[in-house]
Every structure is written in C-alpha cells, then in structure tokens.
Amino acid sequence: MPVNLDKPHLWKADILQSVDMYNSWFMKFAPDAFRETRLRVTDSVTEALKITHYLRDIEPETLRRHPEILPSLRMSTCPPIAVDRLIGLSGVSPGFVKCMEQDKRIPLRMAFDHANAQLEKIAITIRRMIDPDIFVWLQRKQNPTEVEIYRAATIVADRLCSAVANPIIRNAQEKRQLAAIKSWLEMRGYTQLAEGAQVKFNQMQPGTFSFRMNVPTTHEDGSKSVNIPVDAVIMPLSRVAGQLPVFIEAKSAGDFTNTNKRRKEEAAKMHQLRSTYGADVQFNLFLCGYFDSGYLGYEAAEGIDWVWEHRIDDLEKFGL
C-alpha cells in the first residue's frame, strides 16, 4: 500500500516542514561537521609541508614516495588548481593524475622513466605557481615558525574543504539520518547485524537490519553482475526468512537544484533491483531537505515511495 507517493495533496506542507528541519540541522550542526573535517585536513596539510621540507622539495621522487600530498600541493598555488586544470597546465595524462588523487599511488604498470617524466611535469607546474603570500618563508633562508606553518596549513585546509563542502555536509547528514533510522528500529525490537557479519541481504533473519549493504544485481540481458550499495536493508519482524527485505535510501539536500539533477539515480537503482528480483521489491526513500514537487512526482512515477524524516513513524506503513 502506498505511503506518500499517492498523496500529492500533502506534498506542499511536507516540503515546507522538511526544508525547515534541514535548515535547523544545518545551522546547528553543519559548522561543527565542517570544522571537524578542517581540523583533520589541517593535520594532513601540515604533514605534506613536512614531507616537502616546507615546499622546498617538490621533486619527482618526493611525489613518487608520497602521491597522497598532491591535493595539498594543488591548493598551495595561486590561484588554487583543480584536478582538470592541473592536467591541462602540466600536460600529464588524466589517468595518471586521477590515480594519484583517488588511489594515492602511481599507476602500477607504468614504466619508471615514463612515470618520472609525468611527475616532473607536475612538480614544475606546482613549483612555478606556489603562493608566496601564504608560504612567506620561501622568500628567506630560515625555516618557517610554528605559527607560520599552522597559518599556512589552515589556509590550504580551508581551500580543500571548500572544494568539497557539499559532500562533507551530505556525509554528516547521512550519518545523522541513519542514526535516526537505527534508533527508531531498535525501539521496536530490531537488531543491527554485527559489522563484518558477512550476512547476505537474502539471508537476513526477521527483525534484523544493516546499513550500507551491497546488493548484487544483473543487467536485464543478464550480461553483467553489479553490486548496488543500499543505505538501509531491513528485514521486517513479520516476514519469513528468505523473503526480500525492505530497501531504504537516505537522501538529504540543501537546495532544490541538486535534487532534480540526482533524481534519476534512485530510479536506476529501482530498475536494477526489480529487473533482478521482481516487481515485489520495496525500494523506498528517507527524505530530509529540499525535495520539491518535481522531484517527488518523478519518483512517484517510477513507483518509488518515501518517508519524510519529520514523520519518521510512517516507516511502520512499510511493514516495519
């Protein structure tokens, strides 16, 4: 039985309440989430400064030993350099730079000399563009003071965090949403699966749940197997072991624009799950924030239902 997808007369009021709830959380907790991340990033930037002898040793060998420092170096230039800009300025292959950025390593199969040439191009670009107003000690022979190191590391950390501010806030909000689901379920006698329990979604016992579980699916033609990550997988107390659990995706948004860009993601997951496990799959959303009627109408048309966080007790209507 539909919970919210068939009740458009309630959507407007729910949207307003959801926006208010998100804004209240953001004003209270988002600054802390950002600051905590900035503190961690400041430590990693400080370590990058030490590794490079306070930016006096930006050489291929240094980058080879410590590819993880590249993001800090990109944000140490004037102006700061995005990944694609570094690729264009240095003439290095996109795959090489992205391997350093994402995997924190040099491509394994690349010949030493070729990799060294790529690293040299990156080093030259970074050295040429280092921001002298931040790293004031480079204009003198003495090492930087502790105050100068901290000040410079904080500025670079701010730049790094600003570049990924939305994911930082989104991750913090997702943790809070999953904590709300966990609390709601445990109050009703559910038990979370132990971390590393290696229990597959179709082996879950009634009254158990798990977060961020991979669910294997296949393409409609059966040609390829793909694991789909699902935020919350819940086996209702009333179901028999072996039946399908309820799948829930936690979604939050701080503006209306991004939700409409991302709305196809949920539909794609739904199609994958239903093409693999049949039309009885229950794939639902747990929403908080800026989700307008356009977004809701799209999801409803795809047969995807949802529960608003400000009305979390609606989870009961999914048989939980």
C-alpha positions as CSV (number, residue, x, y, z in Angstrom):
1,M,0.0,0.0,0.0
2,P,1.5,3.4,-1.0
3,V,2.6,5.7,1.9
4,N,3.3,9.1,0.3
5,L,3.7,8.7,-3.4
6,D,-0.1,8.8,-4.0
7,K,-0.9,11.8,-1.7
8,P,0.2,14.9,-3.7
9,H,-2.3,17.0,-1.6
10,L,0.2,16.5,1.3
11,W,3.4,17.2,-0.6
12,K,3.5,21.0,-0.3
13,A,3.1,21.0,3.5
14,D,5.7,18.2,3.9
15,I,8.2,20.0,1.6
16,L,8.0,23.1,3.8
17,Q,8.4,21.1,7.0
18,S,11.3,19.1,5.5
19,V,13.1,22.3,4.5
20,D,12.7,23.8,8.0
21,M,14.0,20.6,9.5
22,Y,17.1,20.5,7.3
23,N,17.8,24.2,7.8
24,S,17.5,23.8,11.6
25,W,20.0,20.9,11.5
26,F,22.3,22.8,9.1
27,M,22.5,25.9,11.3
28,K,23.2,23.9,14.4
29,F,25.5,21.1,13.2
30,A,26.9,21.8,9.8
31,P,29.6,24.3,11.1
32,D,30.8,21.6,13.5
33,A,31.0,19.0,10.8
34,F,32.9,21.3,8.6
35,R,35.3,22.4,11.4
36,E,36.0,18.8,12.4
37,T,36.9,17.9,8.8
38,R,39.0,21.0,8.5
39,L,41.0,20.0,11.6
40,R,41.8,16.6,10.1
41,V,42.7,18.2,6.8
42,T,44.9,20.7,8.5
43,D,46.9,17.9,10.0
44,S,47.4,16.2,6.6
45,V,48.4,19.5,5.1
46,T,51.0,20.1,7.9
47,E,52.3,16.6,7.1
48,A,52.6,17.4,3.4
49,L,54.6,20.5,4.3
50,K,57.0,18.5,6.4
51,I,57.4,15.8,3.7
52,T,58.3,18.5,1.1
53,H,60.6,20.3,3.6
54,Y,58.1,23.1,3.7
55,L,57.7,23.2,-0.1
56,R,61.4,23.4,-0.9
57,D,61.5,19.8,-2.1
58,I,58.8,19.4,-4.6
59,E,60.6,16.8,-6.8
60,P,59.5,13.7,-8.7
61,E,61.0,11.4,-6.1
62,T,59.1,13.2,-3.3
63,L,55.8,12.8,-5.3
64,R,56.6,9.2,-6.0
65,R,57.1,8.3,-2.3
66,H,54.1,10.4,-1.2
67,P,51.5,10.7,-4.0
68,E,48.9,11.5,-1.3
69,I,50.2,15.0,-0.9
70,L,49.1,16.1,-4.4
71,P,45.7,17.6,-3.3
72,S,47.5,19.7,-0.7
73,L,50.0,20.9,-3.3
74,R,47.3,21.9,-5.7
75,M,45.7,24.1,-3.1
76,S,49.0,25.7,-2.3
77,T,49.2,27.6,-5.5
78,C,48.0,31.0,-6.7
79,P,45.3,30.5,-7.8
80,P,44.5,27.1,-6.4
81,I,44.4,24.4,-9.1
82,A,41.6,22.0,-9.7
83,V,42.4,18.5,-10.9
84,D,41.4,19.1,-14.5
85,R,43.3,22.4,-14.5
86,L,46.5,20.7,-13.3
87,I,46.1,18.1,-16.1
88,G,45.8,20.9,-18.7
89,L,48.6,23.0,-17.4
90,S,51.1,20.2,-16.9
91,G,50.3,18.2,-19.9
92,V,50.1,15.0,-17.8
93,S,47.6,12.2,-18.7
94,P,44.3,12.4,-16.8
95,G,44.6,8.8,-15.7
96,F,47.9,9.5,-14.1
97,V,46.7,12.4,-12.0
98,K,43.5,10.8,-11.0
99,C,45.3,7.7,-9.9
100,M,47.4,9.9,-7.6
101,E,44.3,11.8,-6.4
102,Q,41.9,8.9,-5.9
103,D,44.1,5.9,-5.2
104,K,47.0,7.7,-3.6
105,R,49.5,5.9,-5.8
106,I,51.4,5.9,-9.1
107,P,49.9,3.7,-11.8
108,L,51.3,0.3,-11.2
109,R,52.1,-0.8,-14.7
110,M,53.7,2.5,-15.9
111,A,57.4,2.3,-16.7
112,F,59.6,4.1,-14.2
113,D,61.1,6.6,-16.7
114,H,57.6,7.5,-18.1
115,A,56.2,8.0,-14.6
116,N,59.1,10.1,-13.6
117,A,58.6,12.4,-16.7
118,Q,54.9,12.8,-15.6
119,L,55.9,13.6,-12.1
120,E,58.5,16.1,-13.2
121,K,55.8,18.0,-15.2
122,I,53.5,18.1,-12.2
123,A,56.4,19.3,-9.9
124,I,57.4,22.1,-12.3
125,T,53.8,23.3,-12.5
126,I,53.4,23.3,-8.7
127,R,56.7,25.0,-8.0
128,R,56.0,27.7,-10.6
129,M,52.6,28.6,-9.0
130,I,53.3,28.3,-5.3
131,D,51.5,31.1,-3.5
132,P,54.3,33.3,-1.9
133,D,51.7,35.3,0.2
134,I,50.8,32.1,2.1
135,F,54.3,30.5,2.3
136,V,56.2,33.6,3.3
137,W,59.3,31.7,4.5
138,L,60.1,30.7,0.9
139,Q,61.5,34.3,0.4
140,R,64.1,33.8,3.1
141,K,66.6,31.1,4.1
142,Q,65.2,30.3,7.6
143,N,62.7,27.6,8.2
144,P,59.1,28.6,9.0
145,T,58.0,29.3,12.5
146,E,55.3,27.1,14.1
147,V,52.8,30.0,13.8
148,E,53.6,30.3,10.0
149,I,53.2,26.6,9.5
150,Y,49.8,26.5,11.2
151,R,48.6,29.6,9.5
152,A,49.5,28.3,6.0
153,A,48.2,24.8,6.7
154,T,44.9,26.2,7.9
155,I,44.5,28.3,4.7
156,V,45.2,25.3,2.5
157,A,42.9,23.2,4.5
158,D,40.1,25.8,4.1
159,R,40.7,25.7,0.3
160,L,40.5,21.9,0.3
161,C,37.4,21.8,2.4
162,S,35.6,24.5,0.5
163,A,36.2,22.5,-2.7
164,V,34.3,19.5,-1.2
165,A,32.0,21.4,1.2
166,N,28.8,19.8,-0.1
167,P,30.0,16.2,0.3
168,I,31.2,17.0,3.8
169,I,27.7,18.3,4.8
170,R,26.0,15.5,2.9
171,N,28.0,12.8,4.6
172,A,27.3,14.3,8.1
173,Q,23.6,14.5,7.3
174,E,23.5,10.9,6.0
175,K,25.1,9.6,9.3
176,R,22.5,11.5,11.2
177,Q,19.7,10.1,9.1
178,L,20.9,6.5,9.5
179,A,21.3,7.1,13.3
180,A,17.6,8.2,13.3
181,I,16.5,5.0,11.5
182,K,18.7,2.9,13.8
183,S,17.1,4.4,16.9
184,W,13.6,4.0,15.5
185,L,14.1,0.4,14.6
186,E,15.8,-0.6,17.9
187,M,13.0,0.9,19.9
188,R,10.7,-1.6,18.1
189,G,12.9,-4.6,18.8
190,Y,15.1,-4.7,15.7
191,T,18.8,-5.7,15.9
192,Q,21.6,-4.4,13.7
193,L,23.8,-7.0,12.1
194,A,27.3,-7.0,13.5
195,E,29.9,-5.3,11.4
196,G,31.7,-7.8,9.2
197,A,28.9,-10.4,9.8
198,Q,29.1,-11.5,6.1
199,V,25.3,-12.0,6.1
200,K,23.8,-11.5,2.6
201,F,20.6,-9.5,2.2
202,N,18.6,-12.6,1.4
203,Q,19.9,-14.5,4.4
204,M,18.8,-11.9,7.0
205,Q,16.6,-13.0,9.8
206,P,13.3,-11.3,10.6
207,G,13.9,-8.3,12.9
208,T,17.4,-7.5,11.7
209,F,18.8,-4.6,9.7
210,S,22.1,-3.4,8.2
211,F,23.5,-0.2,6.8
212,R,25.4,0.3,3.5
213,M,24.9,-3.2,2.3
214,N,25.9,-4.3,-1.2
215,V,23.1,-6.0,-3.1
216,P,24.1,-7.9,-6.3
217,T,22.1,-7.3,-9.4
218,T,22.3,-8.2,-13.1
219,H,21.6,-6.2,-16.2
220,E,18.3,-7.0,-17.9
221,D,20.1,-9.1,-20.5
222,G,21.9,-11.0,-17.8
223,S,25.3,-10.0,-19.2
224,K,26.9,-8.4,-16.2
225,S,26.7,-8.5,-12.4
226,V,26.7,-5.2,-10.5
227,N,26.7,-4.6,-6.7
228,I,24.3,-1.8,-5.8
229,P,25.0,-0.1,-2.4
230,V,21.9,0.4,-0.4
231,D,21.9,2.7,2.7
232,A,19.5,0.6,4.9
233,V,18.4,-3.0,4.4
234,I,15.7,-4.1,6.9
235,M,14.0,-7.5,7.3
236,P,10.6,-6.8,8.9
237,L,9.7,-8.7,12.1
238,S,6.6,-10.1,10.3
239,R,8.5,-11.7,7.4
240,V,9.7,-15.2,6.9
241,A,13.5,-15.7,6.5
242,G,14.3,-15.9,2.8
243,Q,11.8,-13.2,1.7
244,L,13.0,-9.9,0.4
245,P,13.8,-7.2,2.9
246,V,12.9,-3.5,2.7
247,F,15.5,-1.3,1.0
248,I,15.7,2.3,2.0
249,E,17.9,5.0,0.6
250,A,18.6,8.0,2.9
251,K,18.5,11.3,0.9
252,S,19.2,14.8,2.0
253,A,19.6,18.0,0.1
254,G,20.4,21.6,0.9
255,D,18.9,23.1,-2.3
256,F,16.3,22.2,-4.9
257,T,18.6,22.3,-7.9
258,N,20.8,19.3,-6.9
259,T,17.8,17.1,-6.1
260,N,16.5,17.3,-9.6
261,K,19.9,16.6,-11.0
262,R,20.2,13.4,-8.8
263,R,16.6,12.1,-9.1
264,K,17.5,9.6,-11.8
265,E,19.9,7.8,-9.5
266,E,17.1,6.3,-7.4
267,A,15.1,5.3,-10.5
268,A,18.2,3.5,-11.9
269,K,18.6,1.5,-8.6
270,M,15.0,0.6,-8.6
271,H,15.1,-0.7,-12.1
272,Q,18.2,-2.7,-11.4
273,L,16.7,-4.3,-8.3
274,R,13.3,-5.1,-9.9
275,S,14.9,-6.5,-13.1
276,T,16.9,-8.9,-10.8
277,Y,14.4,-9.7,-8.0
278,G,11.0,-9.0,-9.4
279,A,8.2,-6.4,-9.1
280,D,7.8,-7.0,-5.4
281,V,11.0,-5.2,-4.5
282,Q,10.4,-2.5,-1.9
283,F,12.8,0.3,-2.6
284,N,11.9,3.5,-0.7
285,L,13.4,6.8,0.2
286,F,14.0,8.5,3.6
287,L,13.9,12.3,2.8
288,C,15.1,15.4,4.6
289,G,15.6,18.7,3.0
290,Y,14.9,20.4,-0.3
291,F,12.8,17.9,-2.3
292,D,10.2,19.8,-4.4
293,S,7.1,18.5,-6.2
294,G,9.0,18.0,-9.5
295,Y,11.4,15.6,-7.7
296,L,8.5,13.8,-5.8
297,G,6.4,13.5,-8.9
298,Y,9.3,11.9,-10.8
299,E,10.0,9.4,-8.1
300,A,6.3,8.6,-7.7
301,A,6.0,8.0,-11.5
302,E,8.8,5.5,-11.1
303,G,6.9,3.7,-8.4
304,I,9.3,4.8,-5.6
305,D,7.7,5.7,-2.3
306,W,9.2,7.7,0.6
307,V,9.1,8.6,4.2
308,W,9.8,12.1,5.4
309,E,12.2,12.3,8.4
310,H,9.9,14.7,10.2
311,R,7.3,12.0,10.0
312,I,9.6,9.0,10.7
313,D,6.7,6.9,12.1
314,D,5.5,6.4,8.6
315,L,8.1,3.7,8.4
316,E,5.5,1.5,10.0
317,K,3.5,1.7,6.9
318,F,6.2,-0.2,5.0
319,G,5.5,-3.2,7.3
320,L,8.3,-2.3,9.8
